[in-house]
């Protein structure tokens, strides 16, 4: 990266950008509280430091070897090693601040009644944001895959009534523009965590991104996925730990929530990181404990699934004017209102503030 002089003029900055462009590098201007830097994107030539040394406006050229240098805490003076995180604002809700953000709602959108009732439950119980899937990634191609734009419209109606901004998933490059037109935040799920075309397209949308960890990814690989989004100039990224593959069986849940990841990630990057106890657990009985553990370990928030009390395995939806029925997606992990409500009271009382990051050495 290039640290600019405090008195660097716009003409000097433009000249520097033009000069590194001849090397095939693109740049990202980052204005911090203590320094302004040009982050270089691309493979840096060995003679660049010598070339830049005499250019007006350059304070220092600092080679960065980390593969996720755009989001690295170490190489951003405005965050440095003091433990502070970037504030990501989504519809008036701030990730990365002192208060944990709770996202809650249906895993999947089926019909207006279901979405509105679930959104009201989330609002009444104190959630900050609404979640819901209009497009659904599935392992089995013969299962329900969402109702598309109709679902986005229902989520928008729920936002209008409750005031809760909403996050929903984009599954492919062709979905991004449509999803961005409705949603306050775009979710990129575990299956797409290394879909580089989608990471880039979502980043270019300008919308805040909720990026889930691939269940096979190391933390370094996860941060490099975020780096793809950041390379578009979009640094509005919230990371989500949603469990990694260890043991998966009917009694032990689907994935193992990596609680240690919250402190590790916060040490390495200035981006906020939240937990997804629902998708990691796969069973509602495991969700409350994982939720408490996430916040106790320093997560900036949670994403939780709500399943209305009367839902018993199948639900009605309409597609192309035809009424159909389908089994619920992730039915077993949804928290019923009589579990969600007291859990929210406990979380708000016991974990009212984000756990401070331990001293970084």
PEJO-V466429 format. One record per residue. RES is the residue in three letters. PSI is psi in degrees with one decimal (999 if undefined). OMEGA is omega in radians with two decimals (none if undefined). NEAR is the number of other ideal C-beta (glycine too) atoms within 12 Angstrom. Layout:
# PEJO-V466429
res-><RES | RES>
psi-><PSI | PSI>
omega-><OMEGA | OMEGA>
near-><NEAR | NEAR>
This chain:
# PEJO-V466429
res-><UNK | UNK | UNK | UNK | UNK | UNK | UNK | UNK | UNK | UNK | UNK | UNK | UNK | UNK | UNK | UNK | UNK | UNK | UNK | UNK | UNK | UNK | UNK | UNK | UNK | UNK | UNK | UNK | UNK | UNK | UNK | UNK | UNK | UNK | UNK | UNK | UNK | UNK | UNK | UNK | UNK | UNK | UNK | UNK | UNK | UNK | UNK | UNK | UNK | UNK | UNK | UNK | UNK | UNK | UNK | UNK | UNK | UNK | UNK | UNK | UNK | UNK | UNK | UNK | UNK | UNK | UNK | UNK | UNK | UNK | UNK | UNK | UNK | UNK | UNK | UNK | UNK | UNK | UNK | UNK | UNK | UNK | UNK | UNK | UNK | UNK | UNK | UNK | UNK | UNK | UNK | UNK | UNK | UNK | UNK | UNK | UNK | UNK | UNK | UNK | UNK | UNK | UNK | UNK | UNK | UNK | UNK | UNK | UNK | UNK | UNK | UNK | UNK | UNK | UNK | UNK | UNK | UNK | UNK | UNK | UNK | UNK | UNK | UNK | UNK | UNK | UNK | UNK | UNK | UNK | UNK | UNK | UNK | UNK | UNK | UNK | UNK | UNK | UNK | UNK | UNK | UNK | UNK | UNK | UNK | UNK | UNK | UNK | UNK | UNK | UNK | UNK | UNK | UNK | UNK | UNK | UNK | UNK | UNK | UNK | UNK | UNK | UNK | UNK | UNK | UNK | UNK | UNK | UNK | UNK | UNK | UNK | UNK | UNK | UNK | UNK | UNK | UNK | UNK | UNK | UNK | UNK | UNK | UNK | UNK | UNK | UNK | UNK | UNK | UNK | UNK | UNK | UNK | UNK | UNK | UNK | UNK | UNK | UNK | UNK | UNK | UNK | UNK | UNK | UNK | UNK | UNK | UNK | UNK | UNK | UNK | UNK | UNK | UNK | UNK | UNK | UNK | UNK | UNK | UNK | UNK | UNK | UNK | UNK | UNK | UNK | UNK | UNK | UNK | UNK | UNK | UNK | UNK | UNK | UNK | UNK | UNK | UNK | UNK | UNK | UNK | UNK | UNK | UNK | UNK | UNK | UNK | UNK | UNK | UNK | UNK | UNK | UNK | UNK | UNK | UNK | UNK | UNK | UNK | UNK | UNK | UNK | UNK | UNK | UNK | UNK | UNK | UNK | UNK | UNK | UNK | UNK | UNK | UNK | UNK | UNK | UNK | UNK | UNK | UNK | UNK | UNK | UNK | UNK | UNK | UNK | UNK | UNK | UNK | UNK | UNK | UNK | UNK | UNK | UNK | UNK | UNK | UNK | UNK | UNK | UNK | UNK | UNK | UNK | UNK | UNK | UNK | UNK | UNK | UNK | UNK | UNK | UNK | UNK | UNK | UNK | UNK | UNK | UNK | UNK | UNK | UNK | UNK | UNK | UNK | UNK | UNK | UNK | UNK | UNK | UNK | UNK | UNK | UNK | UNK | UNK | UNK | UNK | UNK | UNK | UNK | UNK | UNK | UNK | UNK | UNK | UNK | UNK | UNK | UNK | UNK | UNK | UNK | UNK | UNK | UNK | UNK | UNK | UNK | UNK | UNK>
psi-><159.4 | 120.6 | 121.3 | 148.7 | 149.6 | -26.7 | 15.0 | 133.0 | 163.9 | -34.6 | -40.5 | -41.7 | -43.5 | -38.2 | -39.2 | -44.1 | -42.0 | -38.3 | -46.8 | -22.8 | -29.6 | -20.3 | 1.2 | 15.8 | 142.1 | 166.6 | 155.2 | 117.0 | 123.3 | 115.0 | 111.5 | 177.8 | -31.3 | -15.2 | 153.1 | 129.7 | 155.1 | 113.2 | 128.3 | 131.5 | 118.4 | 178.3 | 118.8 | 132.1 | 156.1 | -25.2 | 9.6 | -39.3 | -43.7 | -41.2 | -41.0 | -18.9 | -36.7 | 7.3 | 134.4 | 140.3 | -13.5 | 121.5 | -45.7 | 141.8 | 125.0 | 105.3 | 138.4 | 118.7 | -14.7 | 139.2 | -7.1 | 52.5 | -28.0 | -28.3 | 9.0 | 134.3 | -40.6 | -34.6 | 23.3 | 99.8 | -29.2 | -19.5 | -42.6 | -142.4 | 26.3 | -2.0 | -7.9 | 149.8 | 155.8 | 136.6 | 120.9 | 113.0 | 128.5 | 103.0 | 36.3 | -2.1 | 129.9 | 116.3 | 142.6 | -1.7 | -158.3 | -25.9 | 129.0 | 138.9 | 128.8 | 118.0 | 131.4 | 152.8 | -171.5 | 141.5 | -39.9 | 143.0 | 127.7 | -50.4 | 167.0 | -42.9 | -45.5 | -45.7 | -46.0 | -42.5 | -40.2 | -38.4 | -38.8 | -39.7 | -45.9 | -45.1 | -48.5 | -29.6 | -0.4 | 17.1 | 154.8 | -30.7 | 161.3 | 141.5 | 157.6 | 138.9 | 114.5 | -31.1 | 131.5 | 124.0 | 135.4 | 150.2 | -39.1 | 121.7 | -10.4 | 4.5 | 167.4 | 132.0 | 19.2 | 167.2 | 10.0 | -133.6 | -33.1 | -39.0 | -38.5 | -39.8 | -39.3 | -40.4 | -38.5 | -38.0 | -39.0 | -38.2 | -42.9 | -37.6 | -43.9 | -20.3 | 3.1 | 121.4 | 156.2 | 152.8 | 139.1 | 159.7 | 141.0 | 129.7 | -23.7 | 167.6 | -39.1 | -16.0 | -18.5 | -48.4 | -42.8 | -49.4 | -42.3 | -27.4 | -19.4 | -44.0 | 155.8 | -23.1 | 139.9 | 127.6 | 134.9 | 116.2 | 177.2 | -38.4 | -26.4 | 14.0 | -17.8 | 23.3 | 92.4 | -37.7 | -41.4 | -39.8 | -43.0 | -45.2 | -41.4 | -41.2 | -41.4 | -18.5 | -22.7 | -5.2 | 149.5 | 145.6 | 132.2 | 106.3 | 114.0 | 149.7 | 133.0 | 139.7 | -7.6 | -2.9 | 140.5 | 166.2 | -39.4 | -39.9 | -38.6 | -45.1 | -32.5 | -30.9 | -43.6 | -33.3 | -34.3 | -43.5 | -46.4 | -29.7 | -15.1 | -4.7 | -2.9 | 107.4 | 10.7 | 75.8 | 129.6 | 125.0 | 146.4 | 117.5 | 117.5 | 18.0 | 145.2 | 159.3 | 117.0 | -86.0 | 133.9 | 118.3 | 168.7 | -25.9 | -19.1 | 6.3 | 178.7 | -46.1 | 172.2 | 121.0 | 123.5 | 86.3 | -33.5 | -23.9 | -29.0 | -48.4 | -42.0 | -47.4 | -43.9 | -28.3 | -35.6 | -28.3 | 156.9 | -1.8 | 144.3 | 154.0 | 131.2 | 172.0 | 151.2 | 81.9 | -25.6 | -52.6 | -24.4 | -39.7 | -50.9 | -7.9 | 130.8 | -28.4 | -24.9 | -13.7 | -48.4 | -43.8 | -42.2 | -34.1 | -46.8 | -41.7 | -38.7 | -48.0 | -36.9 | -29.1 | -3.5 | 12.2 | 146.1 | 1.4 | -171.0 | 155.0 | 119.5 | 145.3 | 137.8 | 133.9 | 119.3 | 152.5 | -38.2 | -5.5 | 124.2 | 44.9 | -32.1 | 157.1 | 156.8 | 140.8 | 165.5 | 132.1 | 127.9 | 35.7 | -5.1 | 133.7 | 127.1 | 173.1 | 147.0 | 158.9 | 148.6 | 139.8 | 128.6 | 42.7 | -38.9 | -21.8 | -10.8 | 134.0 | 124.8 | 154.7 | -34.8 | -8.5 | -41.7 | -44.2 | -53.0 | -30.3 | -42.2 | -40.3 | -45.6 | -44.4 | -41.4 | -33.2 | -44.9 | -28.2 | 55.8 | -24.6 | 155.1 | 134.0 | 127.6 | 148.8 | 132.9 | 158.1 | 133.2 | 128.8 | 999>
omega-><3.11 | 3.02 | -3.08 | 3.03 | -3.13 | -3.13 | -3.14 | 3.12 | 3.12 | 3.11 | 3.11 | 3.12 | 3.11 | 3.13 | 3.11 | 3.13 | 3.12 | -3.12 | -3.12 | 3.08 | 3.10 | 3.09 | -3.10 | -3.13 | 2.95 | -3.02 | 3.03 | 3.14 | -3.14 | 3.14 | -3.14 | -3.11 | -3.06 | -3.11 | 3.02 | -3.07 | 2.94 | 3.09 | -3.10 | -3.09 | -3.12 | -3.14 | -2.99 | 3.12 | -3.05 | -3.08 | -3.06 | -3.12 | 3.12 | -3.12 | -3.07 | -3.00 | -3.09 | -3.08 | 3.08 | 3.10 | -3.12 | 3.06 | -3.09 | 2.96 | -3.06 | 3.09 | 3.14 | -3.08 | -3.12 | 3.11 | 3.09 | -3.01 | -3.11 | -3.10 | -3.10 | 3.05 | -3.03 | -3.01 | 3.07 | -3.04 | -3.10 | 3.05 | 3.09 | -3.08 | -3.09 | 3.07 | -3.14 | 3.11 | 3.07 | 3.07 | 3.10 | -3.10 | -3.13 | 3.12 | -3.14 | 3.10 | -3.06 | 2.98 | 3.07 | 3.12 | -3.08 | -3.08 | 3.05 | 3.12 | 3.10 | 3.03 | -3.10 | 3.11 | -3.12 | 3.06 | -3.05 | 3.11 | 3.13 | -3.10 | -3.01 | -3.12 | -3.13 | -3.10 | -3.08 | -3.14 | 3.14 | 3.11 | 3.11 | 3.09 | 3.14 | -3.12 | -3.09 | -3.11 | 3.02 | 3.08 | -3.12 | -3.10 | 3.12 | 3.01 | 3.08 | -3.09 | 3.02 | 3.01 | -3.03 | 3.01 | -3.11 | 3.07 | -3.11 | -3.09 | -3.11 | -3.11 | -3.07 | -3.06 | 3.05 | -3.10 | 2.98 | -3.02 | 3.09 | 3.10 | 3.09 | 3.11 | 3.12 | 3.10 | 3.10 | 3.09 | 3.10 | 3.07 | -3.12 | -3.12 | -3.01 | -3.06 | -3.13 | 2.99 | -3.08 | 3.07 | 3.12 | -2.98 | 2.93 | -3.05 | -3.07 | 3.13 | -3.08 | 3.14 | -2.92 | -3.10 | 3.13 | -3.13 | -3.13 | 3.13 | -3.13 | -2.92 | 3.02 | -3.08 | -3.14 | 3.08 | 3.00 | -2.95 | -3.05 | -3.11 | -3.09 | -3.05 | 3.06 | 3.04 | -2.95 | 3.10 | 3.14 | 3.09 | -3.14 | -3.10 | 3.09 | 3.10 | -3.13 | 3.14 | -3.10 | 3.12 | 2.98 | -3.05 | 3.00 | -3.02 | 3.13 | 3.10 | 3.02 | -3.05 | 3.09 | -2.95 | 2.86 | 3.12 | 3.12 | 3.11 | 3.10 | 3.14 | 3.07 | 3.02 | 3.08 | 3.13 | 3.07 | 3.08 | -3.10 | -3.11 | 3.07 | -3.06 | 3.14 | 3.13 | -3.14 | -3.00 | 3.00 | -3.14 | -3.13 | 3.01 | -3.08 | 3.05 | 3.12 | -3.06 | 3.03 | 3.02 | 3.12 | 3.13 | -3.06 | -3.10 | -3.02 | 3.14 | -3.04 | -3.10 | 3.08 | 3.11 | -3.12 | -3.07 | 3.13 | -3.07 | -3.06 | 3.11 | -3.12 | -3.12 | 3.14 | 3.08 | -3.03 | -3.07 | 3.09 | -3.13 | 3.06 | 3.11 | 3.12 | 3.13 | 3.07 | -3.10 | -3.07 | -3.08 | 3.07 | -3.06 | -3.08 | 3.10 | -3.03 | -3.12 | -3.12 | -3.00 | -3.10 | 3.14 | 3.11 | 3.10 | 3.13 | -3.13 | -3.13 | -3.12 | 3.10 | -3.11 | 3.06 | 3.08 | 3.12 | 3.13 | -3.07 | 2.94 | -3.02 | 3.06 | 3.04 | 3.06 | -3.11 | -3.04 | -3.02 | -3.10 | -3.00 | 3.00 | 3.09 | -3.12 | -3.12 | 3.03 | -3.11 | 3.07 | -3.10 | 3.11 | -3.11 | 3.08 | -3.12 | 3.12 | -3.14 | 3.01 | 3.13 | 3.01 | 3.10 | -3.12 | -3.01 | -3.04 | -3.07 | 3.09 | 3.05 | -3.12 | -3.12 | 3.01 | -3.10 | -3.07 | 3.12 | 3.08 | 3.13 | 3.10 | -3.14 | -3.12 | -3.11 | -3.13 | -3.02 | -3.08 | -3.08 | 3.12 | 3.12 | 3.14 | 3.14 | 3.11 | 3.07 | -3.13 | -3.11 | 3.13 | none>
near-><38 | 39 | 30 | 36 | 20 | 15 | 13 | 27 | 14 | 14 | 13 | 24 | 27 | 20 | 23 | 38 | 29 | 17 | 28 | 33 | 17 | 16 | 23 | 15 | 26 | 22 | 29 | 30 | 26 | 32 | 19 | 24 | 15 | 17 | 26 | 31 | 37 | 42 | 37 | 35 | 31 | 19 | 13 | 26 | 19 | 10 | 13 | 28 | 22 | 12 | 20 | 33 | 16 | 13 | 28 | 19 | 28 | 31 | 26 | 22 | 28 | 27 | 19 | 26 | 12 | 22 | 24 | 35 | 32 | 41 | 46 | 35 | 31 | 25 | 32 | 38 | 26 | 23 | 33 | 19 | 22 | 20 | 22 | 27 | 40 | 34 | 25 | 37 | 22 | 36 | 26 | 15 | 34 | 26 | 43 | 36 | 21 | 19 | 22 | 42 | 48 | 43 | 46 | 47 | 48 | 48 | 45 | 42 | 46 | 41 | 30 | 25 | 22 | 35 | 43 | 29 | 28 | 46 | 38 | 26 | 37 | 42 | 29 | 19 | 32 | 28 | 40 | 40 | 45 | 48 | 50 | 51 | 41 | 43 | 37 | 35 | 32 | 22 | 14 | 11 | 9 | 9 | 17 | 32 | 27 | 33 | 34 | 31 | 22 | 25 | 41 | 34 | 26 | 38 | 48 | 31 | 25 | 42 | 34 | 19 | 21 | 30 | 20 | 40 | 38 | 50 | 48 | 50 | 48 | 43 | 30 | 24 | 24 | 14 | 37 | 36 | 21 | 27 | 41 | 27 | 21 | 35 | 44 | 40 | 45 | 45 | 51 | 50 | 39 | 33 | 26 | 36 | 37 | 27 | 28 | 20 | 21 | 34 | 36 | 25 | 31 | 44 | 37 | 23 | 31 | 22 | 37 | 39 | 48 | 49 | 52 | 43 | 45 | 32 | 32 | 17 | 31 | 22 | 27 | 21 | 21 | 40 | 38 | 31 | 41 | 47 | 36 | 35 | 45 | 37 | 31 | 29 | 22 | 33 | 36 | 33 | 46 | 50 | 52 | 51 | 47 | 45 | 38 | 31 | 22 | 16 | 14 | 18 | 13 | 10 | 12 | 18 | 29 | 32 | 34 | 28 | 39 | 35 | 28 | 21 | 37 | 39 | 28 | 27 | 41 | 38 | 28 | 35 | 46 | 42 | 42 | 45 | 53 | 50 | 49 | 48 | 48 | 48 | 43 | 42 | 35 | 35 | 29 | 31 | 21 | 28 | 40 | 30 | 24 | 41 | 43 | 27 | 30 | 43 | 37 | 23 | 33 | 33 | 47 | 47 | 47 | 49 | 54 | 53 | 44 | 46 | 37 | 32 | 17 | 16 | 32 | 13 | 15 | 17 | 32 | 20 | 33 | 22 | 20 | 10 | 8 | 10 | 13 | 17 | 16 | 28 | 23 | 31 | 39 | 36 | 29 | 27 | 37 | 40 | 45 | 28 | 26 | 16 | 31 | 38 | 25 | 18 | 35 | 34 | 18 | 22 | 39 | 25 | 15 | 18 | 30 | 16 | 19 | 34 | 26 | 17 | 30 | 15 | 10 | 20 | 8>
